Amino acid sequence: MVASPSKQSSTSCAANMISVAFQGERGAFGDEAARAYFRQEGQQEASFQPHHSFADVFRAVSAGEVDYGVVLQKFLSPSK
């Protein structure tokens, strides 16, 4: 999982609220992983926004629509 800070987001409602884009639907693995990551980092106030594709997540971060983007990376173990 990668979280990348963007330029200042125009969507953050409160000074301590961050916005996070993730790929997938609410309740899917990407949403759960994003919430777990930021909870682990001590960030309780966050707005999580679903996006259709990884490209949409990167676009939202680049455009400053969100503060962070979370994309998942699958690790494969080598075959024996």
C-alpha positions as CSV (number, residue, x, y, z in Angstrom):
1,M,0.0,0.0,0.0
2,V,1.3,3.4,-0.9
3,A,0.0,6.7,0.5
4,S,1.2,9.8,-1.3
5,P,0.6,13.4,-0.1
6,S,-0.8,15.8,-2.6
7,K,-0.7,19.6,-2.8
8,Q,-3.1,21.2,-0.4
9,S,-6.5,19.7,-0.9
10,S,-9.6,21.9,-1.4
11,T,-11.8,19.1,-0.1
12,S,-10.6,18.9,3.5
13,C,-13.4,20.3,5.7
14,A,-11.6,20.8,9.0
15,A,-8.0,21.6,9.7
16,N,-7.4,18.1,11.1
17,M,-9.5,16.3,8.6
18,I,-7.8,14.7,5.6
19,S,-9.2,13.3,2.4
20,V,-8.1,9.9,1.0
21,A,-8.8,8.4,-2.4
22,F,-8.8,4.7,-2.9
23,Q,-9.6,2.4,-5.8
24,G,-12.8,0.3,-5.5
25,E,-16.1,0.5,-3.7
26,R,-16.9,1.4,-0.1
27,G,-16.5,-1.6,2.1
28,A,-14.1,-3.4,-0.4
29,F,-10.6,-4.3,0.4
30,G,-9.1,-1.0,-0.8
31,D,-11.4,0.9,1.5
32,E,-10.7,-1.3,4.5
33,A,-6.9,-1.1,3.8
34,A,-6.9,2.7,3.5
35,R,-8.9,3.0,6.8
36,A,-6.6,0.6,8.6
37,Y,-3.5,2.4,7.4
38,F,-4.6,5.8,8.5
39,R,-6.0,4.5,11.8
40,Q,-2.6,2.9,12.5
41,E,-1.0,6.3,11.8
42,G,-3.3,7.9,14.4
43,Q,-5.4,9.8,11.9
44,Q,-9.0,9.5,13.3
45,E,-10.5,12.3,11.1
46,A,-10.6,11.3,7.5
47,S,-12.9,11.3,4.5
48,F,-12.4,8.3,2.3
49,Q,-13.4,8.6,-1.4
50,P,-13.9,5.7,-3.7
51,H,-12.5,5.9,-7.3
52,H,-13.1,3.6,-10.3
53,S,-9.5,3.0,-11.3
54,F,-5.9,3.4,-10.0
55,A,-5.5,6.1,-12.6
56,D,-8.4,8.0,-11.1
57,V,-6.8,7.8,-7.7
58,F,-3.5,9.2,-9.1
59,R,-5.4,11.9,-11.0
60,A,-7.3,13.0,-7.8
61,V,-4.1,13.3,-5.9
62,S,-2.3,15.2,-8.7
63,A,-5.2,17.6,-9.1
64,G,-5.3,18.3,-5.4
65,E,-8.8,16.9,-5.0
66,V,-7.6,14.7,-2.1
67,D,-4.8,14.8,0.4
68,Y,-3.7,11.2,-0.1
69,G,-4.2,8.3,-2.4
70,V,-3.9,4.7,-1.4
71,V,-3.2,2.0,-4.0
72,L,-2.7,-1.6,-3.2
73,Q,0.2,-3.7,-4.4
74,K,0.0,-7.5,-4.5
75,F,3.1,-9.3,-3.4
76,L,3.6,-12.6,-5.0
77,S,5.9,-15.2,-3.6
78,P,8.3,-16.9,-6.0
79,S,7.1,-20.3,-7.3
80,K,9.1,-23.3,-6.2
